[in-house]
Amino acid sequence: MIYFPEEVVEHIFSFLPSHSDRNTVSLVCKVWYEIERLSRRAVFVGNCYAVRPERVVRRFPKLCVLTVKGKPHFADFNLVPPDWGGYAAPWIEAAARGCVGLEELRMKRMVVSDESLELLARSFPRFKALVLISCEGFSTEGLADIASHCKLLRELDLQENDVEDRGPRWLSCFPDSCTSLVSLNFACIKGEVDSASLERLVAKSPNLRSLRLNRAVTVDTLSKILMRTPNLEDLGTGNFTNEFQTESYLRLTNALEKCKMLKSLSGFWDASPVCVPFIYPLCHQLTGLNLSYTPTLDYSDLTRMISRCVKLQRLWVLDCISDKGLQVVASSCKDLQELRVFPSDFYVAGYSAVTEEGLVAISSGCPKLSSLLYFCHQMTNDALITIAKNCPNFIRFRLCILEPRKPDAMTNQPLDEGFGAIVRECKGLRRLSISGLLTDKVFMYIGKYAKHLEMLSIAFAGDSDDGMMHVLNGCKNLRKLEIRDSPFGDGALLGNVAKYETMRSLWMSSCNVTLKGCEILASKMPMLNVEIMNELDGSSEMEENPGDFSKVEKLYVYRTTAGTRGDAPNFVKIL
Amino acid sequence: MACLGFDETELRLGLPGGGNDAEEAARSSGKRAFEDTIDLKLKLEQPAPAVAQKDEKDEEEEAAAAQNVVHAATPLLSTPAASVATGGGNMKRSPSLTSVNTAVLPDPEKPRAPKAQAVGWPPVRSFRKNIISVHSQKGKADDNSGDKSGTAAFVKVSMDGAPYLRKVDLRMYGSYQELSMALEKMFSSFTIGSCGSQGMTGMNESKLADLLSGSDYVPTYEDKDGDWMLVGDVPWEMFVESCKRLRIMKGSEAVGLGQSLYQQTSMMYCHLASSHS
């Protein structure tokens, strides 16, 4: 074995692109472990309860970029009760004690308090970037602390958080000396914004490249801001109604003409169709467009805009676009890589203008398509088979047929063959969400072909334990499995218990697993936390009936080195 | 008494019966309530027969409540509850979607799963749902609460005896009735007032006392000043502004809240009695 000086090894490690690569080299030998840990700048913690914060901080003292994820994915759909957990405080406190060089913090689905934000703001003199996605528990006062004390702040990115509005003061807290802002996204802030403060902030931020405004920002303000940001690359508009002054109209047009670097657009809150033509001069340069918050635009408004966006790579729209509109997308946007079509009517038996035809059109017109999220009311096996052949490059394929267990719209058969084609043709598939009428057969296909699958979401599908077993036994790279309302029970849960140690987590709700089964799992696998949440306050019930075969409403299983967590609420029982 | 002449303050109670036209209104109002309760339904573990019974009772209550809607003054009719078209088809919630047990194996020969909403379905984030629903409500309702339509008004809802809280966005609803129906579905053992088969005219103070001291639940809320009030005592918009959290109390506990609560409730019931006589 050739021994390199540590500096050389460290230098070689700096070329490793991913966390998993660095994790791997750290396992080679003690020397490499030490070199790796002392030089690691970025750490990704996929489950905040998988490891204790103190341990992370102790192992990686040079930590600069920390990413932590909290609640299970189904929390996005209110399946995880409030107060379940996912608190940011222990992480921020540990970092404040152990790595004051922290520069970036990214959190997803966590509960962040104002006190934590204040601690964050005061503890890290080099802090540069805060990204919070789908978080809650904080208010605009916490943001005021961040603005006031993070003198080198470059990025404040708030995506779809639930932020308590305590007034617009926070925006004026950025000191005059703070001129480093590159990215500011406050689209999810519900309250008013002080226009003067916003304009002042933009005026003193020459490096601003990404700006996403909230619904309270008027076109008047937007037009003034855009005059000062000719280098903007990403814009989320504010309110886009047609009630603004002629002066603003002229200013907006002039400003948008100057924004030659603008590649990505979003926002369009309350956009009236009259405003759409303003965007036309920009369309030819856009690579990203998000119109999914704008139910006011119909098929013709949308297609007039999108047909000009010939360079578009990422498109998020509502199903108002209709199949016809998707055909226009297919013929205009040949570079399309990511498409998301959201429902405008959440009622299961409601109306949607998109069907399998729209998706087939997209697949034949946009062969580069690799990431899909598609809500619709019907699908057919034929369509899915065609789509799979047209687009073998899918990495993410998420199809949500709004009516649970709905069969093929033409043949009334299960959609097993359609999804089977997807997993067979798309050899690089990493994420899959299935829906519609599905038997165990689809899982047989998934287990057999989806060798790179990392995340699988199942709802209202399958016939028996065999279905889940196919997945556990076949999908070698599976990291996250989330299942709801499917007939998988203890047999499946216990059929391959060792598998769970190779995965990040398993979620099962409204399935057929029983308390007994979960207890057996917990006793066989001490390295897992087996969390049970029951609707009724079952703590006393469970103690009284140790052999109870009552069904478990919600089950969350994850590997961990941290043991049982101490912050679980009383409706969570950890076996 | 004159000051109580607001239709908006009327807390709709479940009257039994209802004719065919009430049924259709029931479907529409039920449908809207389903949309509103997408995020709210608390799936309680109940044996199947009880669930079936519950469904019938719900339909009755919906029918009756809808009957009230149909007879009410215009402002209520313009709310989404009444204006949504019937397209929903069967409103009966099948046990397979409302109960915990999903042991019902999908059988292609059987008719498809009924068109009822399951909790957390479709899988769309609340953030997105709020924006789209608020927008569609804004379009349908006539009043111009336009400035605030973008802001949500989330409050925690707890029910005595339930193990955990839910959160509700009050701006998703246009009236007490919508909220009441949503809460009802959320905590399915919750009954605002089963006045029984006597109907409204039978209501008097002693019956009210029975109601409150029984196992029925009473919705209360904490206002901006920290006081606990009975839901329904102020106009809807004012309620949305001032409500900080909701608590569904056991009737017996609500009596303990004090005479004012008692009086408010009885005044409210009396008003209802008089409007339906």
Interface residues (C-beta under 8 A of the other chain):
Chain A: F74 D76 F77 N78 L79 P81 P82 D83 S134 E160 D162 D165 C188 K190 G191 R215 A216 W269 D270 S292 Y293 P295 T296 L318 F342 P343 S344 F346 Y347 V348 A349 G350 Y351 F375 C400 L402 E403 P404 R405 K406 P407 N412 Q413 P414 S433 L437 L438 T439 S457 A459 F460 A461 D463 S464 R484 D485 S486 P487 S510 C511 N512 N534 E535 L536 D537 G538 S550 K551 E553 P569 N570 F571
Chain B: K31 F34 E35 I38 D39 L42 K43 L44 E45 G87 G88 G89 L97 V100 N101 T102 A103 L105 P106 P108 R112 A113 K115 A116 Q117 A118 V119 G120 W121 P122 P123 V124 R125 S126 F127 R128 K129 I131 I132 S133 H135 S136 G150 T151 A152 F154 K156 G161 A162 P163 Y164 L165 R166 K167
